[in-house]
Amino acid sequence: MLSLWRKVFIFVKQEVLYKLMYRPKKDKRTEGSIAKICDGLSACLHSKAFSQITVTEISASAGVSRATFYRIFDTTYDILVYLCDKLVSELEAYLTREELFDRNRVGLRILEYMISHADEISVVFKFGRMDLFQKALEPFSERLVSLISTNLTKKELDYARISTITRLSGILYVW
């Protein structure tokens, strides 16, 4: 019985962690700090496993103070969530650009984007947290499916959304 409660606690804790994440401001200084912190994490991942990397090491590698790190993120885990959300929002912006949008070539455009952002994507997958990427894809996949398929029922849209998330995650996992 205790192990069941422990599993429930861990699940709730992960859900809460996903929702209480980063809080970046929309100014150039903060955006610069975020880019440095993400680069710092990437540099640290070359020499250590994610679970062994500390905020101090990321901050030192990034050339920012610990105070700057904590102004934006609560934990090192938050950087992964931020990267996933950023990648998905950039993917959506890339796919919906008018000059690129073609219902028949969406899969090709997604692959082009993933190849051009392979380094950022690999940071998330090195830690083995594909679930973070899947969570970030959920709202996007619904909008994507409705753009591509305009005459589907609710049930068909749900199926298409889930299969889109699964396919993208599978491609990234194998890649």
Contacts in CASP RR format, 6 or more apart in sequence:
PFRMAT RR
TARGET T0000
AUTHOR 0000-0000-0000
METHOD contacts of the structure
MODEL  1
MLSLWRKVFIFVKQEVLYKLMYRPKKDKRTEGSIAKICDGLSACLHSKAF
SQITVTEISASAGVSRATFYRIFDTTYDILVYLCDKLVSELEAYLTREEL
FDRNRVGLRILEYMISHADEISVVFKFGRMDLFQKALEPFSERLVSLIST
NLTKKELDYARISTITRLSGILYVW
17 75 0 8 1.000
17 77 0 8 1.000
18 81 0 8 1.000
18 132 0 8 1.000
18 135 0 8 1.000
20 74 0 8 1.000
21 73 0 8 1.000
21 74 0 8 1.000
21 78 0 8 1.000
21 81 0 8 1.000
21 82 0 8 1.000
22 72 0 8 1.000
22 73 0 8 1.000
22 74 0 8 1.000
22 78 0 8 1.000
22 79 0 8 1.000
22 81 0 8 1.000
22 82 0 8 1.000
23 72 0 8 1.000
24 30 0 8 1.000
24 31 0 8 1.000
24 34 0 8 1.000
24 72 0 8 1.000
24 82 0 8 1.000
30 71 0 8 1.000
30 72 0 8 1.000
33 62 0 8 1.000
33 64 0 8 1.000
33 68 0 8 1.000
33 71 0 8 1.000
33 72 0 8 1.000
34 72 0 8 1.000
34 82 0 8 1.000
36 62 0 8 1.000
36 63 0 8 1.000
36 64 0 8 1.000
37 58 0 8 1.000
37 59 0 8 1.000
37 62 0 8 1.000
37 64 0 8 1.000
37 68 0 8 1.000
37 69 0 8 1.000
37 72 0 8 1.000
37 73 0 8 1.000
37 79 0 8 1.000
38 79 0 8 1.000
38 82 0 8 1.000
38 83 0 8 1.000
38 120 0 8 1.000
38 123 0 8 1.000
39 61 0 8 1.000
39 62 0 8 1.000
40 58 0 8 1.000
40 61 0 8 1.000
40 62 0 8 1.000
41 53 0 8 1.000
41 58 0 8 1.000
41 61 0 8 1.000
41 62 0 8 1.000
41 76 0 8 1.000
41 79 0 8 1.000
41 123 0 8 1.000
42 119 0 8 1.000
42 123 0 8 1.000
43 61 0 8 1.000
44 53 0 8 1.000
44 57 0 8 1.000
44 58 0 8 1.000
44 61 0 8 1.000
45 53 0 8 1.000
45 123 0 8 1.000
45 126 0 8 1.000
48 57 0 8 1.000
50 76 0 8 1.000
50 80 0 8 1.000
50 126 0 8 1.000
50 127 0 8 1.000
53 76 0 8 1.000
54 76 0 8 1.000
55 66 0 8 1.000
55 69 0 8 1.000
55 70 0 8 1.000
55 75 0 8 1.000
55 76 0 8 1.000
56 66 0 8 1.000
58 69 0 8 1.000
58 76 0 8 1.000
58 79 0 8 1.000
59 65 0 8 1.000
59 66 0 8 1.000
59 68 0 8 1.000
59 69 0 8 1.000
62 69 0 8 1.000
73 79 0 8 1.000
73 82 0 8 1.000
80 123 0 8 1.000
80 124 0 8 1.000
80 127 0 8 1.000
80 129 0 8 1.000
80 132 0 8 1.000
81 132 0 8 1.000
81 136 0 8 1.000
83 120 0 8 1.000
83 123 0 8 1.000
83 124 0 8 1.000
84 124 0 8 1.000
84 132 0 8 1.000
84 133 0 8 1.000
84 135 0 8 1.000
84 136 0 8 1.000
85 136 0 8 1.000
86 120 0 8 1.000
87 117 0 8 1.000
87 120 0 8 1.000
87 121 0 8 1.000
87 124 0 8 1.000
87 133 0 8 1.000
87 136 0 8 1.000
88 133 0 8 1.000
88 136 0 8 1.000
88 137 0 8 1.000
88 140 0 8 1.000
89 140 0 8 1.000
90 113 0 8 1.000
90 117 0 8 1.000
91 110 0 8 1.000
91 113 0 8 1.000
91 140 0 8 1.000
92 140 0 8 1.000
92 143 0 8 1.000
92 144 0 8 1.000
94 100 0 8 1.000
94 109 0 8 1.000
94 113 0 8 1.000
95 101 0 8 1.000
95 106 0 8 1.000
95 109 0 8 1.000
95 110 0 8 1.000
95 113 0 8 1.000
95 144 0 8 1.000
96 147 0 8 1.000
100 109 0 8 1.000
101 147 0 8 1.000
102 109 0 8 1.000
103 147 0 8 1.000
103 148 0 8 1.000
106 144 0 8 1.000
106 148 0 8 1.000
110 168 0 8 1.000
111 171 0 8 1.000
114 121 0 8 1.000
114 171 0 8 1.000
114 172 0 8 1.000
114 175 0 8 1.000
121 133 0 8 1.000
121 172 0 8 1.000
124 130 0 8 1.000
124 132 0 8 1.000
124 133 0 8 1.000
125 133 0 8 1.000
125 172 0 8 1.000
125 173 0 8 1.000
130 169 0 8 1.000
130 172 0 8 1.000
130 173 0 8 1.000
133 169 0 8 1.000
133 172 0 8 1.000
134 165 0 8 1.000
134 169 0 8 1.000
137 164 0 8 1.000
137 165 0 8 1.000
137 168 0 8 1.000
137 169 0 8 1.000
138 161 0 8 1.000
138 165 0 8 1.000
141 161 0 8 1.000
141 162 0 8 1.000
141 164 0 8 1.000
141 165 0 8 1.000
141 168 0 8 1.000
142 157 0 8 1.000
142 161 0 8 1.000
144 164 0 8 1.000
145 152 0 8 1.000
145 157 0 8 1.000
145 160 0 8 1.000
145 161 0 8 1.000
145 164 0 8 1.000
146 157 0 8 1.000
148 160 0 8 1.000
149 156 0 8 1.000
149 157 0 8 1.000
149 160 0 8 1.000
152 160 0 8 1.000
END
